[in-house]
Amino acid sequence: MLDMKKMTTQMIDMYRTAFDNTFSAMMTLQDQMERMTNLYWGQLLAIPEETKKGLGEWTKSHKKHCADFKKAVDEGFKNLEALAA
């Protein structure tokens, strides 16, 4: 029975690590794309300032939702660990 508990804990750790690495890579890619997009929008003179401001607000909202999602997943992993213990 002890081996089953250890195996379950190791599986949860593996899933957490896989999620953390994937999420980190995704957010790094998101940040790079945001920088490229900001450079692109910054060079376009025909785009109104209101549009640029709206895109900035959308980006902030997206980052907040990503952080909320990460927090929810981390809480889920904590709950799984508590169940396995």
C-alpha positions, 0 to 999 in steps of 0.5 A: 500500500505504501508503494501505491501512495508513493507512486501516486505522489510521483505521478502527481509531481510528474503531471505538475512538472509537465504542466509547469514547463508547458505553461512556462513555455507558452507564456514565454511565447506569448511574451515574445509575440506581444513584443513583436506585435507592439513593435508592429502596431507602434510603427503603423501610423494609420492605427488610432491611439484608441485601438492601440489602447484597447489592444493593450487592455486586452493583453492585460486582461489575457495575462490576468486570466492566464495567471488565474488559470495557473492559480486554479491548476496549482490549487487542483494539484494541491488538492490531489496531493492532499487526497493522495496523502 
